[in-house]
Amino acid sequence: MIEMTPAEIAAVTGGRLHRIDTETAAAPVTAVEFDSRRIGPDGLFLALPGERADGHDFAAQAVTRGATAVLAGREVDAPAVVVPPVEVRDSHTYLGAVDPDGTGAAVLAGLGRLARHVLGALPGLAVVGVTGSAGKTSTKDLLAAVLSPLGPTVAPPESFNNELGTPYTALRADAGTRNLVLEFSARGIGHIAALCAVAPPRIGVVLNVGSAHLGEFGSRAAIATAKGELVEALPPGDLPGGRGGVAVLNADDELVAAMATRTPARVVTFGRAADAHVRATDVTLSAGRASFRLVTPAGSADVALRLVGEHQVSNALAAAAVALELGGTPDGIAAALSAATPASRWRMEVTDRADGVTVVNDAYNANPESVRAAIVALGQIAGPDRRAWAVLGPMAEIGDGAAAEHAAAAENARAAGARVVAVGAPDYGPGAEHVADVPTALTLLRERTRPGDVVLVKASRSAGLERLAAGLLTTEGLVCR
């Protein structure tokens, strides 16, 4: 974050100084933090209400730990910038029901204004936004890998992609940052547009339009409308001085490709389609990992991904398209893609146990498309000689078609030769072995797996199946790859 003072922060956010003397009003602030345990000197503590505690109650503690001041929605027992209230109309905003008095929404609004101001003070910064129904976090991590060799790059930790995560990540950029990568998620129409108003992107990447959050949007067409808000927010492509907007669109997804008509930016496409600007040819797979020829207008190079899953080819192509726009070369991009390893938790993490069982932890989230991709990867890892287990929890927020999608996933897993264990999700049908919870599933798998087996663990985040994957990895002598 560029250095600011509480007085300047108050002016930017429309807040007022509370319990701040003249000296503190001019003191430096160089970072923001919403966890009072992680606050450090010269920090601005964000007093946000959460599920278990209200950050306003920890304001004094944060200042004791070194914070210069607190960004608050009401007066606290500490030096603070108290931001004005806002009208909350959207039930899906971060905090939701745990913010009955609107103080959290007020702090988030102030944080957004602060982030917009800081990014406006960094004209040389390239802001890259990524959205899609699946693959956002993996692509974000690949973007960080291919852009870091080109200059200092900031990307979100984990999946920081909402009203808190976007400005929080944006404020990690400073005068030395060349590239800022942001994930943009949506649970309703207008959400991505609002995030783009906080952190205006110059390059926008749309990966795919799938079934994630179908229960909230109602149709894939509505999801496409929401995802397309990213490319609508881009600047015109013909702006001088490297400021022109670029929409990076998946040529293999017709709903994404159609977004070319919705943007004033220059359009660059990626995919396996023969007419894609950045494409993959000669794709081969070995133990679930893809190798391919990266073909671009600037030349070609060979890529051998260390990430698991053929679906990572599309994510890699999206990252390559962005890197080319920001000065990368085909050879340099291919080298960075080939060296990239999983950077975010519980996403196709492959671990070999000492006894020969392989655990694939993909428990961070799930929707029909990502489950299909994970099952394909499971079959590729297992091959013809190893037993495969698909341990599947519920797919949340996919609407009225949930039962059919769960049944289809189970059928796909069986077609791939996998034994299906459904954890807390009866919709996987009579062909699956159903268990009520994680402890029961863990007992079953410990009793029945044998050396050489491959176990995929996959579910929506709310199911908490990462606990099952962790339980399967308690054996000593693990080898991560």
Secondary structure, 3 states (H helix, E strand, C coil): CCCECHHHHHHHHCCEEECCCHHHHCCCECEEECCCCCCCCCEEEECCECCCCEHHHHHHHHHHCCCCEEEECCCCCCCEEECCCCCCCCCCCCCHHHCCCCHHHHHHHHHHHHHHHHHHCCCCCEEEEEECCCCHHHHHHHHHHHHHHHCCEECCCCCCCCCCHHHHHHCCCCCCCCEEEEECCCCCCCHHHHHHHHCCCCEEEECCCCCCCHHHHCCHHHHHHHHCHHHHCCCCCCCCCCCCCEEEEECCCHHHHHHHHHCCCEEEEEECCCCCCEEEEEEEEECCEEEEEEEECCEEEEEEEEEECCCHHHHHHHHHHHHHHCCCCHHHHHHHHHHCCCCCCCCCEEEECCCCCEEEEECCCCCHHHHHHHHHHHHHHHCCCCCEEEEECCCCCCHHHHHHHHHHHHHHHHHCCEEEEEECCHHHCCCCEEECCHHHHHHHHHHHCCCCCEEEEECCHHHCCHHHHHHHCCCCCCEEC
